[in-house]
Each structure stands twice: as structure tokens, then as C-alpha cells.
């Protein structure tokens, strides 16, 4: 158990909350004996009054955009088929992998059999549609699957199995639609929100560190600082 100015708290998050609660009391925004229902409201009022978050200007937004334009692409799309060999409790994994490899080898010789083998072997409901997953955009599949299907620009049967948390996949990319970098004007507001959120988070960290430098803490490290002029 840790303490903040003599008040016991169970963990770091609770320590930060208690530090802010005490500051709200000292600032006259909260009665010392007020119930928890009033604490959140008082802390929000405290932060609004004492933590300043400057709005990013046009030049800052432009610099952010110019540094990473690929982060502002319209969505790339892929059209994918797969055959899933699902890893489930009790399934012999190596035997399953060999079966998946055999299927991949068979399809290298005769890609036209994909729908047939998907219906016969896939543990995914898509097997009944020839393995078709349809149109996928980024973020719609698990990262390890997405990484493979969006890599490169080729179409056709992928040369190796795709391993995911669900099992082994034989995958064919039927088609691709490349996204495009959006113009600055279309994403300026989005960039401003990102920058504001980043600055706000940093400002809050600094504020908590300064409060911690003025408090008596035991059993918890809040990065106490004597000055708000932090790097």
C-alpha cells in the first residue's frame, strides 16, 4: 500500500487520482469530505483551469503531415481467399502444419482447385464460398494476417503459409486496390486533434509531476519534479 500525503492508495493510478483530488480541495473546487460522485467533476474543472493545452497552428500541422504523409492514405483494399487449418485444443500441430503445407503445394500445381479444397478442408465458414473473405481493408483482420496480405503488390497464391493465432492459412490474393495519400486540406483537422491529444497528455504528465514534487509520497513513484520546466 502506498500513501499520498498520508492517504493510503492501492496503486499508481489511484495515487494520481488522490493527488488531483487533494489539489482540487486546496483550490476550492471540492469539499474535503465530498463523496466520490463529485470528485471526477472537480478534477475535470481543476485540469481545465490549471493545465493549459495550446492549439497547434497551421505550420505545426503541416510539418507533421510532411514528416509522415503515408500515415494519411485512403484505405488500401485486398480481395482475399483463404483455407484455414485451425489450431484447437488437442489438435496435433505438426501434423496440421504438414497438411496445410501439402495443400499449399497442391495449389501451386493447380490453383484452380482453390474453391474445391477450401470447401473440403477449411475450418472457416468461408470455405463454403470457396474460401472468399471478400474485400478487406487495413484493421479488419488480425495483425499477423494483415501484414502478409498487404505486403508487396503481387496477386495470386502466397508462397508460404500465413501463421496466425487461429492456425495456418493458405492464402490467395485475388486483387488489390491501392489507396492514395490524402491532401493536407483533407486531414488537417485530424492532425490537429492528434497533436492536441499528444500535447494534452504531456501537459498532464508535467502537471502531475509538479504536484508530486510538492507532496509527501511513500511507496509510489510519480516522477516528482520541482519545476514545470521539464524536457
Secondary structure as GFF3:
##gff-version 3
##sequence-region A 1 231
A	DSSP	beta_strand	2	4	.	.	.	ID=ss1
A	DSSP	beta_strand	7	9	.	.	.	ID=ss2
A	DSSP	alpha_helix	12	26	.	.	.	ID=ss3
A	DSSP	alpha_helix	36	50	.	.	.	ID=ss4
A	DSSP	alpha_helix	58	67	.	.	.	ID=ss5
A	DSSP	three_ten_helix	69	72	.	.	.	ID=ss6
A	DSSP	beta_strand	77	86	.	.	.	ID=ss7
A	DSSP	alpha_helix	93	109	.	.	.	ID=ss8
A	DSSP	three_ten_helix	111	113	.	.	.	ID=ss9
A	DSSP	alpha_helix	114	121	.	.	.	ID=ss10
A	DSSP	three_ten_helix	125	129	.	.	.	ID=ss11
A	DSSP	beta_strand	132	137	.	.	.	ID=ss12
A	DSSP	alpha_helix	143	149	.	.	.	ID=ss13
A	DSSP	beta_strand	156	157	.	.	.	ID=ss14
A	DSSP	beta_strand	162	164	.	.	.	ID=ss15
A	DSSP	beta_strand	167	177	.	.	.	ID=ss16
A	DSSP	alpha_helix	184	213	.	.	.	ID=ss17
A	DSSP	beta_strand	217	218	.	.	.	ID=ss18
###
